[in-house]
Amino acid sequence: MTGSLASPGTLLIGRYDAAGQLFQPIEPEVVVEFRADTAIDAGRYRHPVRHLRVRTDLRPVDVLVVGQDHD
């Protein structure tokens, strides 16, 4: 993320290496709400993702991970 937490300029979802693999995963510490359109090109958002707010009412364990099975 660039800029301050209260007013980020850019929110990076992930960085890829030359082989197309994500760099080392991290443990989530905070939940944020963001806005993105559905335009995806080669598995990446085509337009910038916009930070809306920090969700102090949620913990990372409260959020479902997209693409994983949930019971």
mmCIF file of the N, C-alpha and C atoms, coordinates in Angstrom:
data_MODEL
# 
_entry.id   MODEL 
# 
loop_
_atom_site.group_PDB 
_atom_site.id 
_atom_site.type_symbol 
_atom_site.label_atom_id 
_atom_site.label_alt_id 
_atom_site.label_comp_id 
_atom_site.label_asym_id 
_atom_site.label_entity_id 
_atom_site.label_seq_id 
_atom_site.pdbx_PDB_ins_code 
_atom_site.Cartn_x 
_atom_site.Cartn_y 
_atom_site.Cartn_z 
_atom_site.occupancy 
_atom_site.B_iso_or_equiv 
_atom_site.pdbx_formal_charge 
_atom_site.auth_seq_id 
_atom_site.auth_comp_id 
_atom_site.auth_asym_id 
_atom_site.auth_atom_id 
_atom_site.pdbx_PDB_model_num 
ATOM 1   N N  . MET A 1 1  ? 0.853   -1.156  0.000   1.00 0.00 ? 1  MET A N  1 
ATOM 2   C CA . MET A 1 1  ? 0.000   0.000   0.000   1.00 0.00 ? 1  MET A CA 1 
ATOM 3   C C  . MET A 1 1  ? 0.906   1.227   0.000   1.00 0.00 ? 1  MET A C  1 
ATOM 4   N N  . THR A 1 2  ? 0.533   2.214   -0.780  1.00 0.00 ? 2  THR A N  1 
ATOM 5   C CA . THR A 1 2  ? 1.255   3.474   -0.733  1.00 0.00 ? 2  THR A CA 1 
ATOM 6   C C  . THR A 1 2  ? 0.380   4.509   -0.045  1.00 0.00 ? 2  THR A C  1 
ATOM 7   N N  . GLY A 1 3  ? 0.996   5.539   0.491   1.00 0.00 ? 3  GLY A N  1 
ATOM 8   C CA . GLY A 1 3  ? 0.248   6.547   1.232   1.00 0.00 ? 3  GLY A CA 1 
ATOM 9   C C  . GLY A 1 3  ? 0.026   6.092   2.659   1.00 0.00 ? 3  GLY A C  1 
ATOM 10  N N  . SER A 1 4  ? -0.798  6.820   3.373   1.00 0.00 ? 4  SER A N  1 
ATOM 11  C CA . SER A 1 4  ? -1.066  6.478   4.772   1.00 0.00 ? 4  SER A CA 1 
ATOM 12  C C  . SER A 1 4  ? -2.202  5.467   4.863   1.00 0.00 ? 4  SER A C  1 
ATOM 13  N N  . LEU A 1 5  ? -2.359  4.845   6.024   1.00 0.00 ? 5  LEU A N  1 
ATOM 14  C CA . LEU A 1 5  ? -3.445  3.896   6.225   1.00 0.00 ? 5  LEU A CA 1 
ATOM 15  C C  . LEU A 1 5  ? -4.800  4.579   6.110   1.00 0.00 ? 5  LEU A C  1 
ATOM 16  N N  . ALA A 1 6  ? -4.892  5.816   6.571   1.00 0.00 ? 6  ALA A N  1 
ATOM 17  C CA . ALA A 1 6  ? -6.146  6.557   6.505   1.00 0.00 ? 6  ALA A CA 1 
ATOM 18  C C  . ALA A 1 6  ? -6.489  6.992   5.089   1.00 0.00 ? 6  ALA A C  1 
ATOM 19  N N  . SER A 1 7  ? -5.487  7.184   4.254   1.00 0.00 ? 7  SER A N  1 
ATOM 20  C CA . SER A 1 7  ? -5.719  7.654   2.896   1.00 0.00 ? 7  SER A CA 1 
ATOM 21  C C  . SER A 1 7  ? -4.719  7.022   1.931   1.00 0.00 ? 7  SER A C  1 
ATOM 22  N N  . PRO A 1 8  ? -4.908  5.732   1.652   1.00 0.00 ? 8  PRO A N  1 
ATOM 23  C CA . PRO A 1 8  ? -3.935  5.065   0.771   1.00 0.00 ? 8  PRO A CA 1 
ATOM 24  C C  . PRO A 1 8  ? -4.038  5.558   -0.659  1.00 0.00 ? 8  PRO A C  1 
ATOM 25  N N  . GLY A 1 9  ? -2.908  5.558   -1.357  1.00 0.00 ? 9  GLY A N  1 
ATOM 26  C CA . GLY A 1 9  ? -2.890  5.961   -2.753  1.00 0.00 ? 9  GLY A CA 1 
ATOM 27  C C  . GLY A 1 9  ? -3.061  4.779   -3.676  1.00 0.00 ? 9  GLY A C  1 
ATOM 28  N N  . THR A 1 10 ? -2.419  3.676   -3.373  1.00 0.00 ? 10 THR A N  1 
ATOM 29  C CA . THR A 1 10 ? -2.485  2.471   -4.188  1.00 0.00 ? 10 THR A CA 1 
ATOM 30  C C  . THR A 1 10 ? -2.557  1.271   -3.263  1.00 0.00 ? 10 THR A C  1 
ATOM 31  N N  . LEU A 1 11 ? -3.415  0.344   -3.593  1.00 0.00 ? 11 LEU A N  1 
ATOM 32  C CA . LEU A 1 11 ? -3.553  -0.865  -2.807  1.00 0.00 ? 11 LEU A CA 1 
ATOM 33  C C  . LEU A 1 11 ? -3.113  -2.028  -3.686  1.00 0.00 ? 11 LEU A C  1 
ATOM 34  N N  . LEU A 1 12 ? -2.000  -2.659  -3.341  1.00 0.00 ? 12 LEU A N  1 
ATOM 35  C CA . LEU A 1 12 ? -1.485  -3.768  -4.129  1.00 0.00 ? 12 LEU A CA 1 
ATOM 36  C C  . LEU A 1 12 ? -2.030  -5.074  -3.572  1.00 0.00 ? 12 LEU A C  1 
ATOM 37  N N  . ILE A 1 13 ? -2.720  -5.831  -4.422  1.00 0.00 ? 13 ILE A N  1 
ATOM 38  C CA . ILE A 1 13 ? -3.287  -7.099  -3.985  1.00 0.00 ? 13 ILE A CA 1 
ATOM 39  C C  . ILE A 1 13 ? -2.205  -8.167  -3.902  1.00 0.00 ? 13 ILE A C  1 
ATOM 40  N N  . GLY A 1 14 ? -1.262  -8.145  -4.800  1.00 0.00 ? 14 GLY A N  1 
ATOM 41  C CA . GLY A 1 14 ? -0.177  -9.110  -4.793  1.00 0.00 ? 14 GLY A CA 1 
ATOM 42  C C  . GLY A 1 14 ? 0.847   -8.750  -5.843  1.00 0.00 ? 14 GLY A C  1 
ATOM 43  N N  . ARG A 1 15 ? 2.064   -9.159  -5.629  1.00 0.00 ? 15 ARG A N  1 
ATOM 44  C CA . ARG A 1 15 ? 3.126   -8.940  -6.607  1.00 0.00 ? 15 ARG A CA 1 
ATOM 45  C C  . ARG A 1 15 ? 3.571   -10.292 -7.124  1.00 0.00 ? 15 ARG A C  1 
ATOM 46  N N  . TYR A 1 16 ? 3.804   -10.356 -8.405  1.00 0.00 ? 16 TYR A N  1 
ATOM 47  C CA . TYR A 1 16 ? 4.158   -11.616 -9.047  1.00 0.00 ? 16 TYR A CA 1 
ATOM 48  C C  . TYR A 1 16 ? 5.613   -11.599 -9.489  1.00 0.00 ? 16 TYR A C  1 
ATOM 49  N N  . ASP A 1 17 ? 6.249   -12.773 -9.450  1.00 0.00 ? 17 ASP A N  1 
ATOM 50  C CA . ASP A 1 17 ? 7.609   -12.875 -9.963  1.00 0.00 ? 17 ASP A CA 1 
ATOM 51  C C  . ASP A 1 17 ? 7.553   -13.183 -11.460 1.00 0.00 ? 17 ASP A C  1 
ATOM 52  N N  . ALA A 1 18 ? 8.691   -13.374 -12.082 1.00 0.00 ? 18 ALA A N  1 
ATOM 53  C CA . ALA A 1 18 ? 8.761   -13.604 -13.527 1.00 0.00 ? 18 ALA A CA 1 
ATOM 54  C C  . ALA A 1 18 ? 8.032   -14.880 -13.944 1.00 0.00 ? 18 ALA A C  1 
ATOM 55  N N  . ALA A 1 19 ? 7.915   -15.849 -13.057 1.00 0.00 ? 19 ALA A N  1 
ATOM 56  C CA . ALA A 1 19 ? 7.220   -17.100 -13.359 1.00 0.00 ? 19 ALA A CA 1 
ATOM 57  C C  . ALA A 1 19 ? 5.717   -17.008 -13.126 1.00 0.00 ? 19 ALA A C  1 
ATOM 58  N N  . GLY A 1 20 ? 5.236   -15.839 -12.699 1.00 0.00 ? 20 GLY A N  1 
ATOM 59  C CA . GLY A 1 20 ? 3.818   -15.656 -12.453 1.00 0.00 ? 20 GLY A CA 1 
ATOM 60  C C  . GLY A 1 20 ? 3.346   -16.124 -11.101 1.00 0.00 ? 20 GLY A C  1 
ATOM 61  N N  . GLN A 1 21 ? 4.269   -16.382 -10.184 1.00 0.00 ? 21 GLN A N  1 
ATOM 62  C CA . GLN A 1 21 ? 3.923   -16.840 -8.842  1.00 0.00 ? 21 GLN A CA 1 
ATOM 63  C C  . GLN A 1 21 ? 3.924   -15.663 -7.864  1.00 0.00 ? 21 GLN A C  1 
ATOM 64  N N  . LEU A 1 22 ? 2.999   -15.703 -6.911  1.00 0.00 ? 22 LEU A N  1 
ATOM 65  C CA . LEU A 1 22 ? 2.984   -14.670 -5.880  1.00 0.00 ? 22 LEU A CA 1 
ATOM 66  C C  . LEU A 1 22 ? 4.208   -14.802 -4.998  1.00 0.00 ? 22 LEU A C  1 
ATOM 67  N N  . PHE A 1 23 ? 4.718   -13.672 -4.525  1.00 0.00 ? 23 PHE A N  1 
ATOM 68  C CA . PHE A 1 23 ? 5.810   -13.706 -3.567  1.00 0.00 ? 23 PHE A CA 1 
ATOM 69  C C  . PHE A 1 23 ? 5.311   -14.273 -2.254  1.00 0.00 ? 23 PHE A C  1 
ATOM 70  N N  . GLN A 1 24 ? 6.145   -14.373 -1.273  1.00 0.00 ? 24 GLN A N  1 
ATOM 71  C CA . GLN A 1 24 ? 5.858   -15.014 0.010   1.00 0.00 ? 24 GLN A CA 1 
ATOM 72  C C  . GLN A 1 24 ? 4.548   -14.515 0.620   1.00 0.00 ? 24 GLN A C  1 
ATOM 73  N N  . PRO A 1 25 ? 3.672   -15.447 0.990   1.00 0.00 ? 25 PRO A N  1 
ATOM 74  C CA . PRO A 1 25 ? 2.412   -15.046 1.629   1.00 0.00 ? 25 PRO A CA 1 
ATOM 75  C C  . PRO A 1 25 ? 2.652   -14.475 3.024   1.00 0.00 ? 25 PRO A C  1 
ATOM 76  N N  . ILE A 1 26 ? 1.707   -13.696 3.494   1.00 0.00 ? 26 ILE A N  1 
ATOM 77  C CA . ILE A 1 26 ? 1.799   -13.083 4.810   1.00 0.00 ? 26 ILE A CA 1 
ATOM 78  C C  . ILE A 1 26 ? 0.580   -13.467 5.646   1.00 0.00 ? 26 ILE A C  1 
ATOM 79  N N  . GLU A 1 27 ? 0.681   -13.310 6.935   1.00 0.00 ? 27 GLU A N  1 
ATOM 80  C CA . GLU A 1 27 ? -0.444  -13.521 7.833   1.00 0.00 ? 27 GLU A CA 1 
ATOM 81  C C  . GLU A 1 27 ? -1.269  -12.238 7.888   1.00 0.00 ? 27 GLU A C  1 
ATOM 82  N N  . PRO A 1 28 ? -2.578  -12.308 7.626   1.00 0.00 ? 28 PRO A N  1 
ATOM 83  C CA . PRO A 1 28 ? -3.405  -11.095 7.697   1.00 0.00 ? 28 PRO A CA 1 
ATOM 84  C C  . PRO A 1 28 ? -3.501  -10.571 9.120   1.00 0.00 ? 28 PRO A C  1 
ATOM 85  N N  . GLU A 1 29 ? -3.458  -9.264  9.260   1.00 0.00 ? 29 GLU A N  1 
ATOM 86  C CA . GLU A 1 29 ? -3.545  -8.637  10.575  1.00 0.00 ? 29 GLU A CA 1 
ATOM 87  C C  . GLU A 1 29 ? -4.739  -7.701  10.691  1.00 0.00 ? 29 GLU A C  1 
ATOM 88  N N  . VAL A 1 30 ? -5.259  -7.254  9.565   1.00 0.00 ? 30 VAL A N  1 
ATOM 89  C CA . VAL A 1 30 ? -6.347  -6.287  9.570   1.00 0.00 ? 30 VAL A CA 1 
ATOM 90  C C  . VAL A 1 30 ? -7.270  -6.593  8.392   1.00 0.00 ? 30 VAL A C  1 
ATOM 91  N N  . VAL A 1 31 ? -8.559  -6.267  8.547   1.00 0.00 ? 31 VAL A N  1 
ATOM 92  C CA . VAL A 1 31 ? -9.531  -6.440  7.472   1.00 0.00 ? 31 VAL A CA 1 
ATOM 93  C C  . VAL A 1 31 ? -9.861  -5.066  6.914   1.00 0.00 ? 31 VAL A C  1 
ATOM 94  N N  . VAL A 1 32 ? -9.798  -4.943  5.596   1.00 0.00 ? 32 VAL A N  1 
ATOM 95  C CA . VAL A 1 32 ? -10.176 -3.692  4.945   1.00 0.00 ? 32 VAL A CA 1 
ATOM 96  C C  . VAL A 1 32 ? -11.242 -3.967  3.904   1.00 0.00 ? 32 VAL A C  1 
ATOM 97  N N  . GLU A 1 33 ? -12.075 -2.977  3.666   1.00 0.00 ? 33 GLU A N  1 
ATOM 98  C CA . GLU A 1 33 ? -13.095 -3.051  2.632   1.00 0.00 ? 33 GLU A CA 1 
ATOM 99  C C  . GLU A 1 33 ? -12.573 -2.302  1.419   1.00 0.00 ? 33 GLU A C  1 
ATOM 100 N N  . PHE A 1 34 ? -12.747 -2.884  0.241   1.00 0.00 ? 34 PHE A N  1 
ATOM 101 C CA . PHE A 1 34 ? -12.282 -2.225  -0.966  1.00 0.00 ? 34 PHE A CA 1 
ATOM 102 C C  . PHE A 1 34 ? -13.320 -2.370  -2.060  1.00 0.00 ? 34 PHE A C  1 
ATOM 103 N N  . ARG A 1 35 ? -13.191 -1.549  -3.081  1.00 0.00 ? 35 ARG A N  1 
ATOM 104 C CA . ARG A 1 35 ? -14.090 -1.582  -4.226  1.00 0.00 ? 35 ARG A CA 1 
ATOM 105 C C  . ARG A 1 35 ? -13.277 -1.898  -5.472  1.00 0.00 ? 35 ARG A C  1 
ATOM 106 N N  . ALA A 1 36 ? -13.785 -2.827  -6.257  1.00 0.00 ? 36 ALA A N  1 
ATOM 107 C CA . ALA A 1 36 ? -13.139 -3.185  -7.517  1.00 0.00 ? 36 ALA A CA 1 
ATOM 108 C C  . ALA A 1 36 ? -14.221 -3.521  -8.523  1.00 0.00 ? 36 ALA A C  1 
ATOM 109 N N  . ASP A 1 37 ? -13.983 -3.206  -9.780  1.00 0.00 ? 37 ASP A N  1 
ATOM 110 C CA . ASP A 1 37 ? -14.947 -3.630  -10.791 1.00 0.00 ? 37 ASP A CA 1 
ATOM 111 C C  . ASP A 1 37 ? -14.620 -5.058  -11.212 1.00 0.00 ? 37 ASP A C  1 
ATOM 112 N N  . THR A 1 38 ? -15.413 -5.599  -12.110 1.00 0.00 ? 38 THR A N  1 
ATOM 113 C CA . THR A 1 38 ? -15.236 -6.994  -12.491 1.00 0.00 ? 38 THR A CA 1 
ATOM 114 C C  . THR A 1 38 ? -14.350 -7.177  -13.717 1.00 0.00 ? 38 THR A C  1 
ATOM 115 N N  . ALA A 1 39 ? -13.749 -6.112  -14.206 1.00 0.00 ? 39 ALA A N  1 
ATOM 116 C CA . ALA A 1 39 ? -12.871 -6.221  -15.376 1.00 0.00 ? 39 ALA A CA 1 
ATOM 117 C C  . ALA A 1 39 ? -11.557 -6.863  -14.958 1.00 0.00 ? 39 ALA A C  1 
ATOM 118 N N  . ILE A 1 40 ? -11.360 -8.101  -15.386 1.00 0.00 ? 40 ILE A N  1 
ATOM 119 C CA . ILE A 1 40 ? -10.148 -8.841  -15.040 1.00 0.00 ? 40 ILE A CA 1 
ATOM 120 C C  . ILE A 1 40 ? -9.441  -9.242  -16.331 1.00 0.00 ? 40 ILE A C  1 
ATOM 121 N N  . ASP A 1 41 ? -8.142  -9.035  -16.362 1.00 0.00 ? 41 ASP A N  1 
ATOM 122 C CA . ASP A 1 41 ? -7.337  -9.379  -17.527 1.00 0.00 ? 41 ASP A CA 1 
ATOM 123 C C  . ASP A 1 41 ? -6.174  -10.246 -17.049 1.00 0.00 ? 41 ASP A C  1 
ATOM 124 N N  . ALA A 1 42 ? -6.109  -11.471 -17.552 1.00 0.00 ? 42 ALA A N  1 
ATOM 125 C CA . ALA A 1 42 ? -5.060  -12.426 -17.169 1.00 0.00 ? 42 ALA A CA 1 
ATOM 126 C C  . ALA A 1 42 ? -5.029  -12.657 -15.657 1.00 0.00 ? 42 ALA A C  1 
ATOM 127 N N  . GLY A 1 43 ? -6.214  -12.719 -15.034 1.00 0.00 ? 43 GLY A N  1 
ATOM 128 C CA . GLY A 1 43 ? -6.302  -13.007 -13.613 1.00 0.00 ? 43 GLY A CA 1 
ATOM 129 C C  . GLY A 1 43 ? -6.027  -11.832 -12.695 1.00 0.00 ? 43 GLY A C  1 
ATOM 130 N N  . ARG A 1 44 ? -5.888  -10.635 -13.245 1.00 0.00 ? 44 ARG A N  1 
ATOM 131 C CA . ARG A 1 44 ? -5.616  -9.441  -12.433 1.00 0.00 ? 44 ARG A CA 1 
ATOM 132 C C  . ARG A 1 44 ? -6.669  -8.380  -12.727 1.00 0.00 ? 44 ARG A C  1 
ATOM 133 N N  . TYR A 1 45 ? -6.994  -7.582  -11.714 1.00 0.00 ? 45 TYR A N  1 
ATOM 134 C CA . TYR A 1 45 ? -7.937  -6.492  -11.933 1.00 0.00 ? 45 TYR A CA 1 
ATOM 135 C C  . TYR A 1 45 ? -7.375  -5.528  -12.971 1.00 0.00 ? 45 TYR A C  1 
ATOM 136 N N  . ARG A 1 46 ? -8.199  -5.143  -13.932 1.00 0.00 ? 46 ARG A N  1 
ATOM 137 C CA . ARG A 1 46 ? -7.758  -4.242  -15.003 1.00 0.00 ? 46 ARG A CA 1 
ATOM 138 C C  . ARG A 1 46 ? -7.697  -2.795  -14.517 1.00 0.00 ? 46 ARG A C  1 
ATOM 139 N N  . HIS A 1 47 ? -8.577  -2.454  -13.593 1.00 0.00 ? 47 HIS A N  1 
ATOM 140 C CA . HIS A 1 47 ? -8.619  -1.082  -13.071 1.00 0.00 ? 47 HIS A CA 1 
ATOM 141 C C  . HIS A 1 47 ? -8.153  -1.062  -11.620 1.00 0.00 ? 47 HIS A C  1 
ATOM 142 N N  . PRO A 1 48 ? -7.737  0.098   -11.134 1.00 0.00 ? 48 PRO A N  1 
ATOM 143 C CA . PRO A 1 48 ? -7.246  0.171   -9.747  1.00 0.00 ? 48 PRO A CA 1 
ATOM 144 C C  . PRO A 1 48 ? -8.304  -0.259  -8.735  1.00 0.00 ? 48 PRO A C  1 
ATOM 145 N N  . VAL A 1 49 ? -7.857  -0.902  -7.689  1.00 0.00 ? 49 VAL A N  1 
ATOM 146 C CA . VAL A 1 49 ? -8.713  -1.271  -6.577  1.00 0.00 ? 49 VAL A CA 1 
ATOM 147 C C  . VAL A 1 49 ? -8.721  -0.097  -5.616  1.00 0.00 ? 49 VAL A C  1 
ATOM 148 N N  . ARG A 1 50 ? -9.897  0.280   -5.138  1.00 0.00 ? 50 ARG A N  1 
ATOM 149 C CA . ARG A 1 50 ? -10.025 1.446   -4.251  1.00 0.00 ? 50 ARG A CA 1 
ATOM 150 C C  . ARG A 1 50 ? -10.263 1.022   -2.808  1.00 0.00 ? 50 ARG A C  1 
ATOM 151 N N  . HIS A 1 51 ? -9.443  1.548   -1.919  1.00 0.00 ? 51 HIS A N  1 
ATOM 152 C CA . HIS A 1 51 ? -9.600  1.312   -0.482  1.00 0.00 ? 51 HIS A CA 1 
ATOM 153 C C  . HIS A 1 51 ? -10.789 2.135   0.003   1.00 0.00 ? 51 HIS A C  1 
ATOM 154 N N  . LEU A 1 52 ? -11.707 1.504   0.756   1.00 0.00 ? 52 LEU A N  1 
ATOM 155 C CA . LEU A 1 52 ? -12.853 2.224   1.311   1.00 0.00 ? 52 LEU A CA 1 
ATOM 156 C C  . LEU A 1 52 ? -12.677 2.513   2.795   1.00 0.00 ? 52 LEU A C  1 
ATOM 157 N N  . ARG A 1 53 ? -12.376 1.463   3.578   1.00 0.00 ? 53 ARG A N  1 
ATOM 158 C CA . ARG A 1 53 ? -12.222 1.679   5.021   1.00 0.00 ? 53 ARG A CA 1 
ATOM 159 C C  . ARG A 1 53 ? -11.612 0.462   5.692   1.00 0.00 ? 53 ARG A C  1 
ATOM 160 N N  . VAL A 1 54 ? -11.044 0.686   6.849   1.00 0.00 ? 54 VAL A N  1 
ATOM 161 C CA . VAL A 1 54 ? -10.573 -0.400  7.702   1.00 0.00 ? 54 VAL A CA 1 
ATOM 162 C C  . VAL A 1 54 ? -11.787 -0.913  8.463   1.00 0.00 ? 54 VAL A C  1 
ATOM 163 N N  . ARG A 1 55 ? -11.961 -2.232  8.499   1.00 0.00 ? 55 ARG A N  1 
ATOM 164 C CA . ARG A 1 55 ? -13.108 -2.848  9.173   1.00 0.00 ? 55 ARG A CA 1 
ATOM 165 C C  . ARG A 1 55 ? -12.703 -3.276  10.583  1.00 0.00 ? 55 ARG A C  1 
ATOM 166 N N  . THR A 1 56 ? -12.807 -2.349  11.528  1.00 0.00 ? 56 THR A N  1 
ATOM 167 C CA . THR A 1 56 ? -12.439 -2.645  12.912  1.00 0.00 ? 56 THR A CA 1 
ATOM 168 C C  . THR A 1 56 ? -13.430 -3.596  13.577  1.00 0.00 ? 56 THR A C  1 
ATOM 169 N N  . ASP A 1 57 ? -14.599 -3.800  12.946  1.00 0.00 ? 57 ASP A N  1 
ATOM 170 C CA . ASP A 1 57 ? -15.603 -4.704  13.489  1.00 0.00 ? 57 ASP A CA 1 
ATOM 171 C C  . ASP A 1 57 ? -15.354 -6.161  13.104  1.00 0.00 ? 57 ASP A C  1 
ATOM 172 N N  . LEU A 1 58 ? -14.353 -6.419  12.239  1.00 0.00 ? 58 LEU A N  1 
ATOM 173 C CA . LEU A 1 58 ? -14.044 -7.770  11.790  1.00 0.00 ? 58 LEU A CA 1 
ATOM 174 C C  . LEU A 1 58 ? -12.592 -8.128  12.084  1.00 0.00 ? 58 LEU A C  1 
ATOM 175 N N  . ARG A 1 59 ? -12.374 -9.422  12.329  1.00 0.00 ? 59 ARG A N  1 
ATOM 176 C CA . ARG A 1 59 ? -11.021 -9.953  12.460  1.00 0.00 ? 59 ARG A CA 1 
ATOM 177 C C  . ARG A 1 59 ? -10.723 -10.766 11.205  1.00 0.00 ? 59 ARG A C  1 
ATOM 178 N N  . PRO A 1 60 ? -9.462  -10.974 10.845  1.00 0.00 ? 60 PRO A N  1 
ATOM 179 C CA . PRO A 1 60 ? -9.151  -11.775 9.657   1.00 0.00 ? 60 PRO A CA 1 
ATOM 180 C C  . PRO A 1 60 ? -9.802  -13.163 9.667   1.00 0.00 ? 60 PRO A C  1 
ATOM 181 N N  . VAL A 1 61 ? -9.943  -13.790 10.833  1.00 0.00 ? 61 VAL A N  1 
ATOM 182 C CA . VAL A 1 61 ? -10.561 -15.125 10.888  1.00 0.00 ? 61 VAL A CA 1 
ATOM 183 C C  . VAL A 1 61 ? -12.065 -15.089 10.615  1.00 0.00 ? 61 VAL A C  1 
ATOM 184 N N  . ASP A 1 62 ? -12.680 -13.898 10.656  1.00 0.00 ? 62 ASP A N  1 
ATOM 185 C CA . ASP A 1 62 ? -14.109 -13.755 10.391  1.00 0.00 ? 62 ASP A CA 1 
ATOM 186 C C  . ASP A 1 62 ? -14.436 -13.706 8.895   1.00 0.00 ? 62 ASP A C  1 
ATOM 187 N N  . VAL A 1 63 ? -13.419 -13.557 8.058   1.00 0.00 ? 63 VAL A N  1 
ATOM 188 C CA . VAL A 1 63 ? -13.627 -13.329 6.629   1.00 0.00 ? 63 VAL A CA 1 
ATOM 189 C C  . VAL A 1 63 ? -13.397 -14.616 5.851   1.00 0.00 ? 63 VAL A C  1 
ATOM 190 N N  . LEU A 1 64 ? -14.332 -14.932 4.958   1.00 0.00 ? 64 LEU A N  1 
ATOM 191 C CA . LEU A 1 64 ? -14.168 -16.095 4.095   1.00 0.00 ? 64 LEU A CA 1 
ATOM 192 C C  . LEU A 1 64 ? -13.146 -15.790 3.010   1.00 0.00 ? 64 LEU A C  1 
ATOM 193 N N  . VAL A 1 65 ? -12.329 -16.769 2.677   1.00 0.00 ? 65 VAL A N  1 
ATOM 194 C CA . VAL A 1 65 ? -11.319 -16.604 1.627   1.00 0.00 ? 65 VAL A CA 1 
ATOM 195 C C  . VAL A 1 65 ? -11.935 -17.041 0.305   1.00 0.00 ? 65 VAL A C  1 
ATOM 196 N N  . VAL A 1 66 ? -11.913 -16.168 -0.684  1.00 0.00 ? 66 VAL A N  1 
ATOM 197 C CA . VAL A 1 66 ? -12.471 -16.456 -1.990  1.00 0.00 ? 66 VAL A CA 1 
ATOM 198 C C  . VAL A 1 66 ? -11.707 -17.613 -2.622  1.00 0.00 ? 66 VAL A C  1 
ATOM 199 N N  . GLY A 1 67 ? -12.452 -18.557 -3.179  1.00 0.00 ? 67 GLY A N  1 
ATOM 200 C CA . GLY A 1 67 ? -11.822 -19.682 -3.861  1.00 0.00 ? 67 GLY A CA 1 
ATOM 201 C C  . GLY A 1 67 ? -11.555 -20.897 -2.987  1.00 0.00 ? 67 GLY A C  1 
ATOM 202 N N  . GLN A 1 68 ? -11.870 -20.800 -1.699  1.00 0.00 ? 68 GLN A N  1 
ATOM 203 C CA . GLN A 1 68 ? -11.690 -21.948 -0.808  1.00 0.00 ? 68 GLN A CA 1 
ATOM 204 C C  . GLN A 1 68 ? -13.056 -22.493 -0.421  1.00 0.00 ? 68 GLN A C  1 
ATOM 205 N N  . ASP A 1 69 ? -13.131 -23.818 -0.184  1.00 0.00 ? 69 ASP A N  1 
ATOM 206 C CA . ASP A 1 69 ? -14.363 -24.438 0.276   1.00 0.00 ? 69 ASP A CA 1 
ATOM 207 C C  . ASP A 1 69 ? -14.637 -24.009 1.707   1.00 0.00 ? 69 ASP A C  1 
ATOM 208 N N  . HIS A 1 70 ? -15.904 -23.735 1.990   1.00 0.00 ? 70 HIS A N  1 
ATOM 209 C CA . HIS A 1 70 ? -16.292 -23.306 3.339   1.00 0.00 ? 70 HIS A CA 1 
ATOM 210 C C  . HIS A 1 70 ? -17.428 -24.209 3.817   1.00 0.00 ? 70 HIS A C  1 
ATOM 211 N N  . ASP A 1 71 ? -17.266 -24.770 4.999   1.00 0.00 ? 71 ASP A N  1 
ATOM 212 C CA . ASP A 1 71 ? -18.295 -25.656 5.555   1.00 0.00 ? 71 ASP A CA 1 
ATOM 213 C C  . ASP A 1 71 ? -19.252 -24.891 6.430   1.00 0.00 ? 71 ASP A C  1 
# 
